């Protein structure tokens, strides 16, 4: 019985599972202090300020998308506990809507390969990253099937090479 179960077409290791699921979830979240992995794909620093204690030459990242990070005033309100997470989320989502050009580049990139949003925040799930990830995923759902197989436009793609 055990040998029969082994012959089923199941992924045999973690890498195989990641390959199968990366199409469905092309966006990962990580702290800047976490080790870079091959499966990260394109690493985008999604903080308004440069992370403390890290030299620019030491951080392994492909681009810094500070224009898609919360504005300074919103970031300060959130850090000073002046806003609930719901209020922060709404205001940050509104800010993201005003950054259509930058968002389009990231969405095109995420449509082609895995991206990892990296940040210095201590609690990834209680930060701006899940909001940004959801926003990108929502925009990805709006892409027509014809657009899903094409390479990103040269203007957007060249920024990440």
C-alpha positions in Angstrom: 0.0 0.0 0.0 2.8 2.5 0.8 4.5 2.0 -2.5 1.2 2.6 -4.4 0.8 5.9 -2.5 4.3 6.9 -3.4 3.7 6.5 -7.1 1.0 9.2 -7.1 1.9 12.5 -8.9 2.7 14.5 -5.8 5.4 17.0 -5.4 8.4 15.4 -3.8 10.1 18.4 -2.2 9.6 22.0 -1.2 11.1 23.4 -4.4 8.6 21.5 -6.5 5.7 22.7 -4.5 7.0 26.3 -4.8 7.2 25.9 -8.6 3.6 24.7 -8.7 2.2 27.5 -6.5 4.2 30.4 -7.7 1.8 31.0 -10.5 -1.1 31.4 -8.1 0.8 33.6 -5.6 3.5 35.6 -7.4 4.1 37.8 -4.5 6.0 37.0 -1.3 6.7 39.1 1.8 10.0 39.1 3.7 12.0 41.2 6.1 15.1 42.8 4.7 17.1 40.9 7.3 15.9 37.5 6.0 18.3 35.6 3.7 17.8 35.9 0.0 16.6 32.8 -1.7 16.4 31.8 -5.4 12.7 31.5 -5.1 12.4 35.2 -4.2 12.5 36.2 -7.8 12.7 40.0 -8.1 13.2 41.7 -4.7 11.6 45.1 -4.2 12.3 47.2 -1.2 8.9 48.6 -0.2 9.9 51.1 2.5 9.8 54.9 2.4 13.0 55.1 4.5 16.2 53.1 4.1 16.4 50.3 6.7 18.5 51.0 9.7 21.8 49.2 10.1 22.0 48.0 6.5 24.5 49.4 4.0 23.2 50.0 0.5 25.9 47.8 -0.8 24.9 44.9 1.5 21.2 44.7 0.8 20.3 42.2 -1.9 17.4 43.9 -3.7 16.5 44.8 -7.3 14.7 48.1 -6.9 13.5 50.5 -4.2 9.8 51.3 -4.7 9.5 54.0 -2.2 6.8 55.8 -4.2 4.5 52.7 -3.5 5.2 52.9 0.2 3.0 54.9 2.6 3.6 58.6 2.5 5.7 60.1 5.3 2.6 61.6 7.0 0.7 58.4 6.8 3.7 56.4 8.0 4.1 58.7 11.0 0.4 58.5 11.9 0.5 54.7 11.8 3.7 54.5 13.9 2.3 57.0 16.5 -0.8 54.8 16.8 -3.1 57.6 15.6 -4.9 55.3 13.2 -6.5 51.9 13.5 -5.2 49.3 11.0 -8.5 49.6 9.1 -8.0 53.4 8.8 -4.4 53.0 7.8 -5.4 50.4 5.2 -8.0 52.6 3.7 -5.7 55.7 3.5 -2.8 53.7 2.1 -5.1 52.1 -0.5 -6.1 55.5 -1.6 -2.5 56.5 -1.9 -1.8 53.5 -4.0 -4.6 54.4 -6.4 -2.9 57.7 -7.1 0.3 55.9 -8.2 -1.1 54.2 -11.3 2.1 54.3 -13.4 4.3 52.8 -10.8 1.7 50.2 -9.9 1.3 49.2 -13.5 5.0 48.4 -13.8 4.9 46.2 -10.7 1.7 44.5 -11.8 3.3 43.7 -15.2 6.4 42.4 -13.4 4.3 40.2 -11.1 2.4 38.9 -14.0 5.6 37.4 -15.4 7.5 36.2 -12.4 7.6 36.0 -8.7 8.3 39.2 -6.8 9.2 39.5 -3.1 8.3 42.7 -1.3 10.9 43.3 1.4 10.7 45.7 4.3 12.3 46.5 7.7 9.0 46.2 9.5 9.0 43.9 12.5 5.5 42.4 11.9 5.0 41.7 8.2 1.3 40.8 8.6 0.5 44.0 10.6 2.1 46.4 8.1 1.7 48.0 4.8 3.0 45.0 2.9 -0.2 42.9 2.9 -2.1 45.9 1.7 0.4 46.5 -1.1 0.3 42.8 -2.0 -3.5 42.7 -2.1 -3.5 45.8 -4.2 -1.1 44.2 -6.7 -3.1 40.9 -6.7 -6.3 42.8 -7.4 -4.7 44.6 -10.3 -3.4 41.3 -11.6 -6.9 39.9 -11.7 -7.9 42.7 -14.0 -5.4 41.7 -16.6 -6.9 40.1 -19.7 -5.7 36.5 -20.6 -4.0 37.8 -23.7 -1.7 40.0 -21.6 -0.6 37.2 -19.3 2.0 35.6 -21.6 3.7 38.7 -22.9 6.9 40.1 -21.4 6.7 43.3 -19.4 7.0 46.5 -21.4 10.7 47.6 -21.9 10.2 50.7 -19.8 9.1 48.8 -16.8 11.2 45.7 -17.3 14.4 47.6 -17.8 14.1 49.1 -14.3 14.5 45.7 -12.8 17.4 44.2 -14.7 
